[in-house]
C-alpha cells in the first residue's frame, strides 16, 4: 500500500505563491528579506519556473542579481525547456543576460535555449552577448 503525501499547509502554499509574485514584480527588497530568513532561492512553481526564471522573464535585473547572490541555480530548466537566460534574452534584458552569464549560465541549455531564442526571434543584439557555442 502506497502512502499518500500529506496535504500541504495552506499558509505555506500561500507564502510560496506570494514569493513567486515578488519575483514577477521585481520586489528585490522583500524577496531579499525572505531569502535572508531561509527562503530557498530555487523555489519553483508547478510549471518548473524558479524565482530566477520569473524575475528574468519579467525583466528585473536587480532581482536576478539578488537571487544569484543567494545561490539560485542559473541553469535550472522549467517544464517547457526554458531557462532564466533564455527568458532574459527573449525580453531583451541585457543587464539580466550579463548577470546570468557571469554566474555561469549555459546559453545552450534547454529545448528553448538562449541561443535558440535569440535565433528564432531574430535578436542579433542578444546573440552577440552569448559566448560562442562549444563544438
ChimeraX attribute file (.defattr): number of C-alpha atoms within 10 A of each C-alpha:
attribute: neighborCount
match mode: 1-to-1
recipient: residues
	/A:1	3
	/A:2	4
	/A:3	5
	/A:4	6
	/A:5	6
	/A:6	6
	/A:7	6
	/A:8	8
	/A:9	8
	/A:10	9
	/A:11	9
	/A:12	10
	/A:13	11
	/A:14	11
	/A:15	11
	/A:16	16
	/A:17	15
	/A:18	13
	/A:19	21
	/A:20	22
	/A:21	16
	/A:22	20
	/A:23	26
	/A:24	20
	/A:25	15
	/A:26	21
	/A:27	16
	/A:28	21
	/A:29	13
	/A:30	13
	/A:31	23
	/A:32	19
	/A:33	11
	/A:34	14
	/A:35	18
	/A:36	12
	/A:37	9
	/A:38	10
	/A:39	15
	/A:40	15
	/A:41	22
	/A:42	20
	/A:43	16
	/A:44	20
	/A:45	14
	/A:46	8
	/A:47	9
	/A:48	18
	/A:49	23
	/A:50	25
	/A:51	27
	/A:52	34
	/A:53	30
	/A:54	26
	/A:55	30
	/A:56	32
	/A:57	26
	/A:58	19
	/A:59	25
	/A:60	22
	/A:61	24
	/A:62	18
	/A:63	27
	/A:64	30
	/A:65	22
	/A:66	18
	/A:67	24
	/A:68	19
	/A:69	12
	/A:70	16
	/A:71	14
	/A:72	21
	/A:73	19
	/A:74	24
	/A:75	21
	/A:76	23
	/A:77	22
	/A:78	19
	/A:79	13
	/A:80	12
	/A:81	14
	/A:82	22
	/A:83	33
	/A:84	32
	/A:85	34
	/A:86	30
	/A:87	25
	/A:88	29
	/A:89	31
	/A:90	21
	/A:91	16
	/A:92	17
	/A:93	19
	/A:94	16
	/A:95	17
	/A:96	26
	/A:97	29
	/A:98	19
	/A:99	18
	/A:100	26
	/A:101	17
	/A:102	11
	/A:103	17
	/A:104	12
	/A:105	22
	/A:106	22
	/A:107	27
	/A:108	20
	/A:109	19
	/A:110	20
	/A:111	15
	/A:112	19
	/A:113	22
	/A:114	28
	/A:115	24
	/A:116	18
	/A:117	22
	/A:118	21
	/A:119	13
	/A:120	11
	/A:121	10
	/A:122	12
	/A:123	15
	/A:124	10
	/A:125	12
	/A:126	21
	/A:127	18
	/A:128	11
	/A:129	14
	/A:130	20
	/A:131	12
	/A:132	11
	/A:133	9
	/A:134	5
	/A:135	3
